[in-house]
Amino acid sequence: MNIKVNKTNLLEILKANRARHREIFLEAQEGYRKLAIKELNAMLRNARSGGQIRRSITLIQPMDQTSDYDRVIGMLELSEQDSILLEEHEYQMYVQDKWNWKKQFLANNSGYSQQAFLANIEQSNDNPGY
């Protein structure tokens, strides 16, 4: 199924989704940085006290897909059409904010971001099979 949408409305929705995504990423990045510093300090203490020397941290880096939003927003801003035809999967990504990477994004970032943690729970409750 296809749907024709107003480009201005679609841009508003995409920009709001992008802002929420970016906010979650920045919160996750801050949390990651704090935990990484804590882990690095522990590694230094171990090394200085003659303990085992670890050479890598075990934290998963936060995910950021802001460029996906930027690409679609840029394409729409360049479009000369007032209405945009969306296929069902595009509607799901652009309007409902359910990208193919969204589940992994929330899972990766939920250890560092309260917003990602809550969104991950909400997504799981709304879509058990998603």
CNS distance restraints for C-alpha pairs under 8 A (distance, minus, plus):
assign (resid   1 and name CA) (resid  87 and name CA) 6.21 0.50 0.50
assign (resid   1 and name CA) (resid  88 and name CA) 5.89 0.50 0.50
assign (resid   2 and name CA) (resid  85 and name CA) 6.60 0.50 0.50
assign (resid   2 and name CA) (resid  86 and name CA) 5.55 0.50 0.50
assign (resid   2 and name CA) (resid  87 and name CA) 4.53 0.50 0.50
assign (resid   2 and name CA) (resid  88 and name CA) 6.10 0.50 0.50
assign (resid   3 and name CA) (resid  85 and name CA) 5.62 0.50 0.50
assign (resid   3 and name CA) (resid  86 and name CA) 5.31 0.50 0.50
assign (resid   3 and name CA) (resid  87 and name CA) 6.55 0.50 0.50
assign (resid   3 and name CA) (resid  88 and name CA) 7.73 0.50 0.50
assign (resid   4 and name CA) (resid  83 and name CA) 6.19 0.50 0.50
assign (resid   4 and name CA) (resid  84 and name CA) 5.46 0.50 0.50
assign (resid   4 and name CA) (resid  85 and name CA) 4.35 0.50 0.50
assign (resid   4 and name CA) (resid  86 and name CA) 6.18 0.50 0.50
assign (resid   5 and name CA) (resid   9 and name CA) 7.54 0.50 0.50
assign (resid   5 and name CA) (resid  10 and name CA) 6.90 0.50 0.50
assign (resid   5 and name CA) (resid  83 and name CA) 5.39 0.50 0.50
assign (resid   5 and name CA) (resid  84 and name CA) 5.28 0.50 0.50
assign (resid   5 and name CA) (resid  85 and name CA) 6.35 0.50 0.50
assign (resid   5 and name CA) (resid  86 and name CA) 7.30 0.50 0.50
assign (resid   6 and name CA) (resid  10 and name CA) 6.23 0.50 0.50
assign (resid   6 and name CA) (resid  82 and name CA) 6.15 0.50 0.50
assign (resid   6 and name CA) (resid  83 and name CA) 4.61 0.50 0.50
assign (resid   6 and name CA) (resid  84 and name CA) 6.33 0.50 0.50
assign (resid   7 and name CA) (resid  11 and name CA) 6.07 0.50 0.50
assign (resid   7 and name CA) (resid  76 and name CA) 7.07 0.50 0.50
assign (resid   7 and name CA) (resid  81 and name CA) 7.46 0.50 0.50
assign (resid   7 and name CA) (resid  82 and name CA) 5.41 0.50 0.50
assign (resid   7 and name CA) (resid  83 and name CA) 5.17 0.50 0.50
assign (resid   7 and name CA) (resid  84 and name CA) 5.80 0.50 0.50
assign (resid   8 and name CA) (resid  12 and name CA) 6.32 0.50 0.50
assign (resid   8 and name CA) (resid  82 and name CA) 7.53 0.50 0.50
assign (resid   9 and name CA) (resid  13 and name CA) 6.37 0.50 0.50
assign (resid  10 and name CA) (resid  14 and name CA) 6.12 0.50 0.50
assign (resid  10 and name CA) (resid  94 and name CA) 7.71 0.50 0.50
assign (resid  10 and name CA) (resid  95 and name CA) 7.21 0.50 0.50
assign (resid  11 and name CA) (resid  15 and name CA) 6.00 0.50 0.50
assign (resid  11 and name CA) (resid  73 and name CA) 6.47 0.50 0.50
assign (resid  11 and name CA) (resid  76 and name CA) 7.15 0.50 0.50
assign (resid  11 and name CA) (resid  77 and name CA) 7.93 0.50 0.50
assign (resid  12 and name CA) (resid  16 and name CA) 6.19 0.50 0.50
assign (resid  13 and name CA) (resid  17 and name CA) 6.15 0.50 0.50
assign (resid  13 and name CA) (resid  94 and name CA) 7.56 0.50 0.50
assign (resid  13 and name CA) (resid  95 and name CA) 6.24 0.50 0.50
assign (resid  14 and name CA) (resid  18 and name CA) 6.00 0.50 0.50
assign (resid  14 and name CA) (resid  69 and name CA) 6.95 0.50 0.50
assign (resid  14 and name CA) (resid  73 and name CA) 6.93 0.50 0.50
assign (resid  14 and name CA) (resid  94 and name CA) 5.92 0.50 0.50
assign (resid  14 and name CA) (resid  95 and name CA) 6.72 0.50 0.50
assign (resid  15 and name CA) (resid  19 and name CA) 6.10 0.50 0.50
assign (resid  15 and name CA) (resid  69 and name CA) 7.72 0.50 0.50
assign (resid  15 and name CA) (resid  73 and name CA) 7.42 0.50 0.50
assign (resid  16 and name CA) (resid  20 and name CA) 6.35 0.50 0.50
assign (resid  17 and name CA) (resid  21 and name CA) 6.14 0.50 0.50
assign (resid  17 and name CA) (resid  97 and name CA) 6.55 0.50 0.50
assign (resid  18 and name CA) (resid  22 and name CA) 6.02 0.50 0.50
assign (resid  18 and name CA) (resid  66 and name CA) 6.56 0.50 0.50
assign (resid  18 and name CA) (resid  69 and name CA) 5.89 0.50 0.50
assign (resid  18 and name CA) (resid  70 and name CA) 7.94 0.50 0.50
assign (resid  19 and name CA) (resid  23 and name CA) 6.08 0.50 0.50
assign (resid  20 and name CA) (resid  24 and name CA) 6.28 0.50 0.50
assign (resid  21 and name CA) (resid  25 and name CA) 6.26 0.50 0.50
assign (resid  21 and name CA) (resid  65 and name CA) 7.91 0.50 0.50
assign (resid  21 and name CA) (resid  66 and name CA) 7.03 0.50 0.50
assign (resid  22 and name CA) (resid  26 and name CA) 6.07 0.50 0.50
assign (resid  22 and name CA) (resid  64 and name CA) 7.55 0.50 0.50
assign (resid  22 and name CA) (resid  66 and name CA) 6.40 0.50 0.50
assign (resid  23 and name CA) (resid  27 and name CA) 6.15 0.50 0.50
assign (resid  24 and name CA) (resid  28 and name CA) 6.08 0.50 0.50
assign (resid  24 and name CA) (resid 109 and name CA) 7.77 0.50 0.50
assign (resid  24 and name CA) (resid 113 and name CA) 6.44 0.50 0.50
assign (resid  24 and name CA) (resid 115 and name CA) 6.07 0.50 0.50
assign (resid  24 and name CA) (resid 116 and name CA) 6.07 0.50 0.50
assign (resid  25 and name CA) (resid  29 and name CA) 5.99 0.50 0.50
assign (resid  25 and name CA) (resid  62 and name CA) 6.79 0.50 0.50
assign (resid  25 and name CA) (resid  63 and name CA) 6.87 0.50 0.50
assign (resid  25 and name CA) (resid  64 and name CA) 5.99 0.50 0.50
assign (resid  25 and name CA) (resid 109 and name CA) 7.18 0.50 0.50
assign (resid  25 and name CA) (resid 113 and name CA) 7.80 0.50 0.50
assign (resid  26 and name CA) (resid  30 and name CA) 6.23 0.50 0.50
assign (resid  27 and name CA) (resid  31 and name CA) 6.29 0.50 0.50
assign (resid  27 and name CA) (resid 112 and name CA) 7.11 0.50 0.50
assign (resid  27 and name CA) (resid 113 and name CA) 5.44 0.50 0.50
assign (resid  28 and name CA) (resid  32 and name CA) 5.94 0.50 0.50
assign (resid  28 and name CA) (resid  62 and name CA) 6.05 0.50 0.50
assign (resid  28 and name CA) (resid 109 and name CA) 5.57 0.50 0.50
assign (resid  28 and name CA) (resid 110 and name CA) 7.46 0.50 0.50
assign (resid  28 and name CA) (resid 111 and name CA) 7.69 0.50 0.50
assign (resid  28 and name CA) (resid 112 and name CA) 4.50 0.50 0.50
assign (resid  28 and name CA) (resid 113 and name CA) 4.53 0.50 0.50
assign (resid  28 and name CA) (resid 116 and name CA) 7.96 0.50 0.50
assign (resid  29 and name CA) (resid  33 and name CA) 6.08 0.50 0.50
assign (resid  29 and name CA) (resid  61 and name CA) 7.89 0.50 0.50
assign (resid  29 and name CA) (resid  62 and name CA) 5.98 0.50 0.50
assign (resid  29 and name CA) (resid 112 and name CA) 7.24 0.50 0.50
assign (resid  30 and name CA) (resid  34 and name CA) 6.38 0.50 0.50
assign (resid  30 and name CA) (resid 112 and name CA) 7.59 0.50 0.50
assign (resid  31 and name CA) (resid  35 and name CA) 6.32 0.50 0.50
assign (resid  31 and name CA) (resid 112 and name CA) 4.58 0.50 0.50
assign (resid  31 and name CA) (resid 113 and name CA) 6.59 0.50 0.50
assign (resid  32 and name CA) (resid  36 and name CA) 5.93 0.50 0.50
assign (resid  32 and name CA) (resid  59 and name CA) 7.68 0.50 0.50
assign (resid  32 and name CA) (resid  61 and name CA) 7.03 0.50 0.50
assign (resid  32 and name CA) (resid  62 and name CA) 7.08 0.50 0.50
assign (resid  32 and name CA) (resid 112 and name CA) 5.72 0.50 0.50
assign (resid  33 and name CA) (resid  37 and name CA) 6.13 0.50 0.50
assign (resid  34 and name CA) (resid  38 and name CA) 6.26 0.50 0.50
assign (resid  35 and name CA) (resid  39 and name CA) 6.13 0.50 0.50
assign (resid  36 and name CA) (resid  40 and name CA) 6.01 0.50 0.50
assign (resid  36 and name CA) (resid  57 and name CA) 7.13 0.50 0.50
assign (resid  36 and name CA) (resid  59 and name CA) 7.13 0.50 0.50
assign (resid  37 and name CA) (resid  41 and name CA) 6.01 0.50 0.50
assign (resid  38 and name CA) (resid  42 and name CA) 6.33 0.50 0.50
assign (resid  39 and name CA) (resid  43 and name CA) 6.22 0.50 0.50
assign (resid  39 and name CA) (resid  57 and name CA) 6.88 0.50 0.50
assign (resid  40 and name CA) (resid  44 and name CA) 6.23 0.50 0.50
assign (resid  40 and name CA) (resid  57 and name CA) 7.22 0.50 0.50
assign (resid  41 and name CA) (resid  45 and name CA) 6.23 0.50 0.50
assign (resid  42 and name CA) (resid  46 and name CA) 6.25 0.50 0.50
assign (resid  43 and name CA) (resid  47 and name CA) 6.19 0.50 0.50
assign (resid  43 and name CA) (resid  53 and name CA) 6.84 0.50 0.50
assign (resid  43 and name CA) (resid  54 and name CA) 6.35 0.50 0.50
assign (resid  44 and name CA) (resid  48 and name CA) 6.01 0.50 0.50
assign (resid  45 and name CA) (resid  49 and name CA) 6.07 0.50 0.50
assign (resid  46 and name CA) (resid  50 and name CA) 6.26 0.50 0.50
assign (resid  46 and name CA) (resid  51 and name CA) 4.67 0.50 0.50
assign (resid  46 and name CA) (resid  52 and name CA) 6.26 0.50 0.50
assign (resid  46 and name CA) (resid  53 and name CA) 6.67 0.50 0.50
assign (resid  47 and name CA) (resid  51 and name CA) 5.37 0.50 0.50
assign (resid  47 and name CA) (resid  52 and name CA) 6.32 0.50 0.50
assign (resid  47 and name CA) (resid  53 and name CA) 5.25 0.50 0.50
assign (resid  60 and name CA) (resid 108 and name CA) 7.05 0.50 0.50
assign (resid  61 and name CA) (resid 108 and name CA) 7.70 0.50 0.50
assign (resid  62 and name CA) (resid 105 and name CA) 7.90 0.50 0.50
assign (resid  62 and name CA) (resid 108 and name CA) 6.17 0.50 0.50
assign (resid  62 and name CA) (resid 109 and name CA) 5.33 0.50 0.50
assign (resid  62 and name CA) (resid 112 and name CA) 7.91 0.50 0.50
assign (resid  63 and name CA) (resid 105 and name CA) 5.68 0.50 0.50
assign (resid  63 and name CA) (resid 108 and name CA) 6.62 0.50 0.50
assign (resid  63 and name CA) (resid 109 and name CA) 6.61 0.50 0.50
assign (resid  64 and name CA) (resid 105 and name CA) 7.44 0.50 0.50
assign (resid  65 and name CA) (resid  69 and name CA) 7.32 0.50 0.50
assign (resid  66 and name CA) (resid  70 and name CA) 6.27 0.50 0.50
assign (resid  67 and name CA) (resid  71 and name CA) 5.99 0.50 0.50
assign (resid  68 and name CA) (resid  72 and name CA) 6.53 0.50 0.50
assign (resid  69 and name CA) (resid  73 and name CA) 6.02 0.50 0.50
assign (resid  70 and name CA) (resid  74 and name CA) 5.87 0.50 0.50
assign (resid  71 and name CA) (resid  75 and name CA) 6.22 0.50 0.50
assign (resid  72 and name CA) (resid  76 and name CA) 6.21 0.50 0.50
assign (resid  73 and name CA) (resid  77 and name CA) 6.09 0.50 0.50
assign (resid  74 and name CA) (resid  78 and name CA) 6.27 0.50 0.50
assign (resid  75 and name CA) (resid  79 and name CA) 6.21 0.50 0.50
assign (resid  86 and name CA) (resid  90 and name CA) 5.73 0.50 0.50
assign (resid  86 and name CA) (resid  91 and name CA) 5.97 0.50 0.50
assign (resid  87 and name CA) (resid  91 and name CA) 6.26 0.50 0.50
assign (resid  88 and name CA) (resid  92 and name CA) 6.23 0.50 0.50
assign (resid  89 and name CA) (resid  93 and name CA) 6.35 0.50 0.50
assign (resid  90 and name CA) (resid  94 and name CA) 5.85 0.50 0.50
assign (resid  90 and name CA) (resid  95 and name CA) 7.89 0.50 0.50
assign (resid  91 and name CA) (resid  95 and name CA) 5.26 0.50 0.50
assign (resid  91 and name CA) (resid  96 and name CA) 6.67 0.50 0.50
assign (resid  92 and name CA) (resid  96 and name CA) 4.90 0.50 0.50
assign (resid  92 and name CA) (resid  97 and name CA) 6.30 0.50 0.50
assign (resid  92 and name CA) (resid  98 and name CA) 5.55 0.50 0.50
assign (resid  92 and name CA) (resid  99 and name CA) 7.22 0.50 0.50
assign (resid  93 and name CA) (resid  97 and name CA) 4.69 0.50 0.50
assign (resid  93 and name CA) (resid  98 and name CA) 4.64 0.50 0.50
assign (resid  93 and name CA) (resid  99 and name CA) 4.66 0.50 0.50
assign (resid  93 and name CA) (resid 100 and name CA) 7.85 0.50 0.50
assign (resid  94 and name CA) (resid  98 and name CA) 7.57 0.50 0.50
assign (resid  94 and name CA) (resid  99 and name CA) 7.87 0.50 0.50
assign (resid  97 and name CA) (resid 102 and name CA) 7.95 0.50 0.50
assign (resid  98 and name CA) (resid 102 and name CA) 6.03 0.50 0.50
assign (resid 101 and name CA) (resid 105 and name CA) 6.08 0.50 0.50
assign (resid 102 and name CA) (resid 106 and name CA) 6.19 0.50 0.50
assign (resid 103 and name CA) (resid 107 and name CA) 6.15 0.50 0.50
assign (resid 103 and name CA) (resid 120 and name CA) 7.30 0.50 0.50
assign (resid 103 and name CA) (resid 130 and name CA) 7.92 0.50 0.50
assign (resid 104 and name CA) (resid 108 and name CA) 5.91 0.50 0.50
assign (resid 105 and name CA) (resid 109 and name CA) 6.08 0.50 0.50
assign (resid 106 and name CA) (resid 110 and name CA) 5.65 0.50 0.50
assign (resid 106 and name CA) (resid 116 and name CA) 5.13 0.50 0.50
assign (resid 106 and name CA) (resid 117 and name CA) 6.85 0.50 0.50
assign (resid 106 and name CA) (resid 119 and name CA) 7.00 0.50 0.50
assign (resid 106 and name CA) (resid 120 and name CA) 5.46 0.50 0.50
assign (resid 107 and name CA) (resid 111 and name CA) 7.66 0.50 0.50
assign (resid 107 and name CA) (resid 116 and name CA) 7.49 0.50 0.50
assign (resid 107 and name CA) (resid 117 and name CA) 7.49 0.50 0.50
assign (resid 107 and name CA) (resid 120 and name CA) 6.54 0.50 0.50
assign (resid 109 and name CA) (resid 113 and name CA) 5.89 0.50 0.50
assign (resid 109 and name CA) (resid 116 and name CA) 5.91 0.50 0.50
assign (resid 109 and name CA) (resid 117 and name CA) 7.43 0.50 0.50
assign (resid 110 and name CA) (resid 114 and name CA) 6.44 0.50 0.50
assign (resid 110 and name CA) (resid 115 and name CA) 7.39 0.50 0.50
assign (resid 110 and name CA) (resid 116 and name CA) 4.59 0.50 0.50
assign (resid 110 and name CA) (resid 117 and name CA) 4.09 0.50 0.50
assign (resid 110 and name CA) (resid 118 and name CA) 7.83 0.50 0.50
assign (resid 110 and name CA) (resid 120 and name CA) 7.20 0.50 0.50
assign (resid 111 and name CA) (resid 117 and name CA) 6.97 0.50 0.50
assign (resid 112 and name CA) (resid 116 and name CA) 7.99 0.50 0.50
assign (resid 113 and name CA) (resid 117 and name CA) 6.20 0.50 0.50
assign (resid 114 and name CA) (resid 118 and name CA) 6.17 0.50 0.50
assign (resid 115 and name CA) (resid 119 and name CA) 6.06 0.50 0.50
assign (resid 116 and name CA) (resid 120 and name CA) 5.89 0.50 0.50
assign (resid 117 and name CA) (resid 121 and name CA) 6.42 0.50 0.50
assign (resid 118 and name CA) (resid 122 and name CA) 6.14 0.50 0.50
assign (resid 119 and name CA) (resid 123 and name CA) 5.93 0.50 0.50
assign (resid 120 and name CA) (resid 124 and name CA) 6.16 0.50 0.50
assign (resid 121 and name CA) (resid 125 and name CA) 6.21 0.50 0.50
assign (resid 122 and name CA) (resid 126 and name CA) 6.07 0.50 0.50
assign (resid 123 and name CA) (resid 127 and name CA) 5.82 0.50 0.50
assign (resid 123 and name CA) (resid 128 and name CA) 7.79 0.50 0.50
assign (resid 123 and name CA) (resid 130 and name CA) 7.91 0.50 0.50
assign (resid 124 and name CA) (resid 128 and name CA) 5.15 0.50 0.50
assign (resid 124 and name CA) (resid 129 and name CA) 7.89 0.50 0.50
assign (resid 124 and name CA) (resid 130 and name CA) 7.28 0.50 0.50
